Amino acid sequence: MPTTRRQALLLSLALATPLAALAQAWPSKQPIRLIVPLAAGSAVDNAARIVAQRMQQELGQSIVIENQPGAAGLIGAGNVAKAAPDGYTLGGFNDSIMTMVPHLQARMPWDILKDFEPVSLVATVEWGLVVPADAPQKTAADLIATAKQQPGKVNYGSGGNGSPQHIAMALFASQAGVQMQHVPYKGATQAAVGVGAKEVQAAFQGIATVTSLIKANKVRLIGVTTPRRMPQFPDVPTVSESGLPGFEFNSWFTLMAPAGTPKTIVSQLNAAVQKSLADPDVRAKLDAQGLTPRGTTPEELGTATRAQLAKYGELIKKNGITAE
């Protein structure tokens, strides 16, 4: 073999060896950081804590969850994008961060399709329509009737301009042909508490976010956005059957890694997710929080992300939703 070819081969092996060794040895140090760009107590945060606890057993290393809310998730997600692609920094994202926010910002600091490696769609967060516990509205139809009687006077809370709560209610109002006043909070949890405190008259929320408030009789669940009634709340009708036919809405909890993370590490992470979701205890905990276990391949999540990105781009433009 000519010297130049031999040298090139040796150089290529030298460059490849550290990456291969890293992938083979992973995870060999503690901890693994899971950045959740949302407030503690949010639906995605609850899901992340349930699943991460089980994943630790599969991986043999601790997973530390870091809540980094703010700027619609841009900052926390950006910290994941900028992290070393070594499997020790991951992101726990919802579909708002992945497929809504990119359509609401004039300039994005990262690209969801280029700066991240999909690992798995872990669970979907099922949603519900809540009002204060002593509100007169008992169904979605009641809320629509009130909004029609008082155009522009019925207000609703959300986790912020362009948040999933905002988009869900904007779509609801648009389909129902009513005008409602938007009151943005600094997070989904704060908006849910705002309903319980009667600061606002209604909100769409992930069931996981409001479960404790429902049990404490602080808010009343008057509709769920699933195709069928939820087993946890058999007496609560779907929004579709009780006021707005065809209306459905949910959100995602996904696991993402920085772009360039070795495929072997992504595969190990995906396997840990699948095994965790197969655990009856994990499934029961997710179910109790209004979360549906999913589990996909990285490729399936990538395909779903591209489709959802296009879908919400069209919906946001059609409904004139802005982040300001």
HUVEN-V596424 format. One record per residue. N is the residue number from 0. PHI is phi as a letter, one per 40 degrees, with the letter a starting at -180 (999 if undefined). Layout:
n phi
N PHI
N PHI
//
This chain:
n phi
0 999
1 d
2 d
3 c
4 c
5 c
6 c
7 c
8 c
9 c
10 c
11 c
12 c
13 c
14 c
15 c
16 d
17 d
18 c
19 c
20 c
21 c
22 c
23 c
24 c
25 c
26 c
27 b
28 b
29 b
30 c
31 c
32 c
33 b
34 c
35 b
36 c
37 b
38 c
39 c
40 g
41 c
42 d
43 c
44 c
45 c
46 c
47 c
48 c
49 c
50 c
51 c
52 d
53 c
54 c
55 d
56 c
57 c
58 c
59 g
60 a
61 c
62 b
63 b
64 c
65 b
66 c
67 b
68 c
69 h
70 f
71 f
72 g
73 c
74 c
75 c
76 c
77 c
78 c
79 c
80 c
81 c
82 c
83 c
84 c
85 b
86 g
87 b
88 b
89 b
90 b
91 b
92 b
93 b
94 c
95 c
96 c
97 c
98 b
99 b
100 d
101 d
102 c
103 b
104 b
105 c
106 b
107 b
108 c
109 a
110 b
111 c
112 c
113 b
114 b
115 b
116 b
117 c
118 b
119 a
120 c
121 c
122 a
123 b
124 c
125 c
126 b
127 a
128 b
129 b
130 b
131 d
132 d
133 b
134 c
135 c
136 c
137 b
138 a
139 c
140 c
141 c
142 c
143 c
144 c
145 c
146 c
147 c
148 c
149 b
150 d
151 g
152 b
153 c
154 b
155 a
156 c
157 a
158 c
159 h
160 d
161 g
162 c
163 d
164 c
165 c
166 c
167 d
168 c
169 c
170 c
171 d
172 c
173 c
174 c
175 c
176 g
177 b
178 b
179 b
180 c
181 c
182 b
183 c
184 b
185 c
186 i
187 c
188 c
189 c
190 c
191 c
192 c
193 c
194 c
195 c
196 c
197 g
198 c
199 b
200 c
201 a
202 a
203 c
204 a
205 c
206 d
207 c
208 c
209 b
210 d
211 c
212 c
213 c
214 c
215 c
216 g
217 c
218 b
219 b
220 c
221 b
222 a
223 b
224 c
225 c
226 c
227 b
228 d
229 c
230 d
231 c
232 b
233 c
234 c
235 c
236 c
237 c
238 c
239 c
240 c
241 b
242 i
243 a
244 d
245 g
246 c
247 a
248 a
249 a
250 b
251 b
252 b
253 b
254 b
255 b
256 b
257 c
258 d
259 g
260 c
261 d
262 d
263 c
264 c
265 d
266 c
267 c
268 c
269 c
270 c
271 c
272 c
273 c
274 c
275 c
276 c
277 c
278 c
279 d
280 c
281 c
282 c
283 c
284 c
285 c
286 d
287 c
288 c
289 g
290 b
291 b
292 c
293 b
294 g
295 b
296 c
297 d
298 c
299 c
300 c
301 c
302 c
303 c
304 c
305 c
306 c
307 c
308 c
309 c
310 c
311 c
312 d
313 c
314 c
315 c
316 c
317 c
318 c
319 g
320 c
321 b
322 c
323 b
//
